Every structure is written in structure tokens, then in C-alpha cells.
């Protein structure tokens, strides 16, 4: 692999917001890594109930659990296992909600507050971006 190829892959990483990339070519492996840019977006966002002035629609209240990274969302610890949580289930602070796989690492996403799962916003196996809403948890 030459320098131009490495620069091309580094540009692709930047474009896609990746922090790591591994390329296997023939019998060689090249791994590129960069530090993630700090972001002001929190992993947990609070949404309050509000009524729009022009409609009768009430926005759902609760805390949105956002993906802290780019990866693949898994609702269960294994393919044939039960999901970590279900809609309507009460969860405790620190309880595992899901796994986001990033660069072959399984990252457990945990509840930051006690509450009830009101909504699961993504489906099993879905690719998620940084900041993608995963769950809505309310009191």
C-alpha cells in the first residue's frame, strides 16, 4: 500500500466520521486510527412535554438516550437471546439497554436514570450514527 492509498483512506475516515479503519491487503494489515473530535452534544438529552402554538400535538416527554458512537445497534446480547429491554419495562440507572458494536468492540449502553422505556427508536442490526436516538425513557 502506498502513501496515496493511505491518504485516500484517511480522507474517507474523515468524511464518514470514523475513528478507526483496518485494511487487509494480501498478507499485510494497515490500521488507521484518529482521535474523535470532541462534541458538545451530550449522550443524554432531556425532552420536555410541549404543545405547539399552531397544533394540538403534544411532544413526548422523557429522556432520549443517544448513541455515543457510530456502530451497529444490537438489542440483545446474542442473536437468539431475549432483548435487554422492552417497551413498558422499568429500568434502573446503570442497567444495560443495548450494545453498539464499533470496530469489532461491543460497547454496552446503560441507562443514566431510572424510568420506563417508552420507545425503542431503532431496530436490531441497524447502523447508527453518533447522536442517533436509541431509546426514550420517562418517569
Phi and psi in degrees as a GROMACS rama.xvg file:
@    title "Ramachandran Plot"
@    xaxis  label "Phi"
@    yaxis  label "Psi"
@TYPE xy
-101.271  173.943  UNK-2
-59.9468  -38.1341  UNK-3
-62.254  -39.7006  UNK-4
-64.2146  -43.2418  UNK-5
-63.0126  -42.6449  UNK-6
-62.7313  -38.3817  UNK-7
-62.4473  -45.8406  UNK-8
-66.5566  -38.1685  UNK-9
-62.9454  -40.2808  UNK-10
-64.6885  -38.9484  UNK-11
-64.1918  -41.0345  UNK-12
-59.5861  -45.5912  UNK-13
-63.4534  -44.6968  UNK-14
-60.5332  -39.6349  UNK-15
-91.898  -4.33338  UNK-16
74.2689  26.4552  UNK-17
-83.9135  149.23  UNK-18
-104.475  -8.53069  UNK-19
-155.909  150.904  UNK-20
-152.369  134.975  UNK-21
-122.734  126.688  UNK-22
-117.977  126.479  UNK-23
-107.886  122.339  UNK-24
-137.147  119.924  UNK-25
56.5075  -121.928  UNK-26
-103.445  12.9184  UNK-27
-112.077  149.369  UNK-28
-126.377  127.815  UNK-29
-116.707  127.933  UNK-30
-119.588  123.473  UNK-31
-108.755  134.125  UNK-32
-137.157  146.665  UNK-33
-143.077  156.326  UNK-34
-74.977  140.228  UNK-35
-69.1323  139.657  UNK-36
-68.9485  134.385  UNK-37
-63.7525  145.71  UNK-38
-128.808  150.574  UNK-39
-83.6688  -9.79174  UNK-40
-74.5419  126.821  UNK-41
-79.5871  160.423  UNK-42
-76.2217  -15.6019  UNK-43
-130.369  128.443  UNK-44
-123.093  131.943  UNK-45
-94.5002  131.874  UNK-46
-118.201  125.955  UNK-47
-100.327  154.715  UNK-48
-68.6671  131.583  UNK-49
-146.015  147.201  UNK-50
-110.295  126.787  UNK-51
-69.2969  144.573  UNK-52
-65.3401  -30.0127  UNK-53
-99.1457  4.50084  UNK-54
-149.894  172.268  UNK-55
-102.37  14.3917  UNK-56
-80.3156  131.33  UNK-57
-102.752  125.241  UNK-58
-70.1661  139.984  UNK-59
-65.4376  142.842  UNK-60
-99.196  162.671  UNK-61
133.973  -176.655  UNK-62
-107.69  131.25  UNK-63
-89.5704  128.02  UNK-64
-92.3603  118.039  UNK-65
-103.644  149.966  UNK-66
-67.4581  128.373  UNK-67
-83.6571  1.7121  UNK-68
-160.795  168.96  UNK-69
-84.3529  134.167  UNK-70
175.238  -163.306  UNK-71
-109.399  127.27  UNK-72
-81.1449  129.439  UNK-73
-125.284  125.23  UNK-74
-81.2714  -16.1767  UNK-75
-133.048  159.507  UNK-76
-71.7671  -19.788  UNK-77
-149.856  164.088  UNK-78
-56.7768  -42.6278  UNK-79
-99.9442  8.64114  UNK-80
-87.4269  161.301  UNK-81
-69.0392  149.305  UNK-82
-62.2144  154.756  UNK-83
-60.6861  -42.0549  UNK-84
-141.42  159.854  UNK-85
-126.737  156.927  UNK-86
-60.4363  134.886  UNK-87
92.2775  -9.37403  UNK-88
-82.3311  139.205  UNK-89
-83.5819  133.089  UNK-90
-120.415  157.49  UNK-91
-110.772  151.938  UNK-92
-53.6081  130.629  UNK-93
92.5439  -10.3711  UNK-94
-72.207  138.524  UNK-95
-69.381  128.934  UNK-96
-100.45  -36.8034  UNK-97
-168.21  -177.411  UNK-98
-125.865  137.651  UNK-99
-116.092  116.539  UNK-100
-86.5442  124.965  UNK-101
-134.596  122.565  UNK-102
52.0973  46.1267  UNK-103
66.5392  13.6576  UNK-104
-106.959  133.136  UNK-105
-92.7243  112.381  UNK-106
-105.562  115.049  UNK-107
-75.2897  131.188  UNK-108
-103.378  125.373  UNK-109
-114.399  159.096  UNK-110
-71.3435  134.997  UNK-111
-93.5938  -10.0832  UNK-112
-144.684  163.235  UNK-113
-75.9554  151.014  UNK-114
165.2  -168.358  UNK-115
-115.28  136.863  UNK-116
-71.9613  112.001  UNK-117
-92.5896  -27.0886  UNK-118
-157.298  139.489  UNK-119
-107.699  115.182  UNK-120
-87.0818  -13.1648  UNK-121
-130.653  164.145  UNK-122
-104.351  158.552  UNK-123
-59.4736  132.587  UNK-124
85.6868  -0.680388  UNK-125
-76.3965  139.646  UNK-126
-78.0342  130.411  UNK-127
-117.898  150.594  UNK-128
-99.1826  168.87  UNK-129
-60.9262  128.587  UNK-130
88.9174  -0.395972  UNK-131
-66.7748  129.472  UNK-132
-63.2544  128.66  UNK-133
-103.906  -46.0193  UNK-134
-141.887  155.233  UNK-135
-118.765  120.784  UNK-136
-116.544  129.973  UNK-137
-126.524  173.63  UNK-138
